């Protein structure tokens, strides 16, 4: 069994915040892969389903970001899971918008949600880091992540969510390279090789003129000249 956690803050006020991109990701997985309805449990919302061969519990902690570890720890104890069975999806200001990286273990880099997880379950869980960009100055970060995504972000954000859903089975089964490839194909689809230019519709194909055959000497003279030659 796998526990996939999306980090965010509960309530309509935070729904479209950059900090809530983890919630958005697990919502998309649940909707696209036929998971059960969301239910209140473990100080959060859970939905259960199947991704490939894996039984999966999706969790959205409702403790607010800086207490996320309480909810995750409670769910882990109930299902008797280890940190290695947990994947946490969260916003990452040190990645460009739309970029995604998967990482096993490591520090929390000042992220309040991860800091809480470290306190409650340790640091060996897997993270899916979703780039939201950086405001440019450290003191602007708290305000930045608690702001809604801009309208200009809509396209790449939708592509990213579609890619995460496309690759969700690979993520659950531990095929991280294939998961990241599925996301990359949505966010930056491969272009087909440039094909030879085709004539525009209705345009006549260019035809190389054929050289005119050379005329024999008799064919060059006029009929009168040929008649005079007969009587010479």
QUIZISUL-V26325 format. One record per pair of residues at least 24 apart in sequence whose C-alpha atoms are under 8 Angstrom apart, sorted by sequence separation. I is the first residue (numbers start at 1). J is the second residue. D is the distance in Angstrom with one decimal. If there is no record, write none. Layout:
I:J:D  I:J:D
This chain:
102:126:7.3  103:127:5.2  162:186:7.0  163:187:7.1  102:127:5.8  103:128:6.5  102:128:4.6  103:129:7.7  160:186:6.8  43:70:7.8  44:71:6.4  101:128:5.9  102:129:6.2  159:186:5.5  160:187:5.9  30:58:7.7  43:71:5.2  100:128:7.0  101:129:5.2  159:187:5.4  42:71:5.3  100:129:5.6  101:130:6.9  42:72:7.5  100:130:4.8  99:130:6.1  100:131:6.1  156:187:6.6  26:58:6.6  42:74:5.8  98:130:6.8  99:131:5.0  26:59:7.8  42:75:5.7  97:130:7.7  98:131:5.5  99:132:8.0  26:60:7.9  97:131:4.6  98:132:6.7  95:130:7.2  96:131:5.1  97:132:4.3  95:131:4.3  96:132:6.0  97:133:5.0  23:60:6.3  88:125:7.4  90:127:7.4  92:129:5.5  94:131:6.8  95:132:6.5  96:133:4.6  83:121:6.5  87:125:6.1  88:126:6.2  89:127:5.9  90:128:6.4  91:129:6.0  92:130:5.3  93:131:5.9  94:132:7.9  95:133:5.7  96:134:7.6  83:122:7.3  86:125:5.5  87:126:4.6  88:127:4.8  89:128:4.6  90:129:5.5  91:130:4.9  92:131:4.8  93:132:5.4  94:133:6.3  95:134:7.7  83:123:7.8  84:124:6.4  85:125:7.2  86:126:6.2  87:127:5.5  88:128:6.1  89:129:6.2  90:130:6.0  91:131:6.1  92:132:5.9  93:133:4.8  94:134:6.4  83:124:5.9  84:125:5.1  87:128:7.1  89:130:7.3  91:132:6.3  92:133:7.3  93:134:4.9  83:125:4.7  84:126:6.8  83:126:7.9  69:113:7.3  73:117:7.9  68:113:5.6  69:114:7.7  72:117:7.5  66:112:4.9  67:113:6.7  68:114:7.9  70:116:7.6  65:112:6.5  66:113:5.0  69:116:4.8  70:117:7.6  73:120:6.0  65:113:4.9  68:116:6.0  69:117:4.0  73:121:6.0  66:115:7.5  67:116:5.6  68:117:6.4  69:118:7.4  72:121:7.9  66:116:5.9  67:117:8.0  69:119:7.0  70:120:6.5  10:61:7.9  69:120:5.3  2:54:7.0  4:56:7.1  6:58:7.6  8:60:7.3  9:61:7.8  10:62:5.4  69:121:7.0  1:54:6.1  2:55:6.4  3:56:5.9  4:57:6.2  5:58:5.8  6:59:6.3  7:60:6.3  8:61:7.4  9:62:6.5  10:63:7.7  1:55:4.9  2:56:4.8  3:57:4.9  4:58:4.9  5:59:4.7  6:60:5.4  7:61:6.8  8:62:8.0  9:63:7.6  10:64:6.4  1:56:5.7  2:57:6.3  3:58:6.0  4:59:6.3  5:60:6.0  6:61:7.6  9:64:4.8  1:57:7.7  3:59:7.2  5:61:7.8  8:64:6.9  9:65:5.6  8:65:5.8  7:65:6.8  98:156:6.0  97:156:7.8  98:157:6.5  7:68:7.4  98:160:6.1  25:89:7.5  5:72:7.6  22:89:5.0  22:90:4.7  21:90:6.5  22:91:6.6  20:90:7.7  21:91:6.0  19:90:7.6  20:91:7.3  19:91:5.8  3:76:7.9  18:91:6.9  102:176:7.2  102:180:7.9  101:180:7.5  1:81:7.9  100:180:7.4  5:86:7.4  7:88:7.2  3:85:6.2  4:86:5.9  5:87:6.1  6:88:5.9  7:89:6.3  8:90:7.8  2:85:5.2  3:86:4.8  4:87:4.8  5:88:4.6  6:89:4.8  7:90:5.4  100:183:7.9  1:85:7.1  2:86:6.1  3:87:6.3  4:88:5.9  5:89:6.0  6:90:6.3  7:91:8.0  2:87:7.7  4:89:7.5  98:187:7.1  7:113:7.0  22:130:8.0  21:130:7.6  18:132:6.6  56:172:7.6  51:168:6.9  52:169:5.3  51:169:4.8  52:170:7.9  54:172:6.4  54:173:6.6  52:172:7.7  53:173:7.3  51:172:6.4  52:173:7.3  51:173:8.0  18:144:7.7  19:145:5.0  18:145:5.0  19:146:5.9  17:145:6.5  18:146:6.2  17:146:5.3  18:147:6.3  17:147:5.0  18:148:5.9  16:147:7.8  17:148:4.0  18:149:5.8  14:146:7.2  16:148:5.0  17:149:6.0  33:165:7.9  16:149:6.4  28:161:6.6  32:165:6.8  14:148:7.7  28:162:7.7  29:164:7.5  25:161:5.9  29:165:5.1  24:161:7.6  28:165:6.4  25:164:7.0  29:168:7.0  25:165:7.7  2:172:6.7
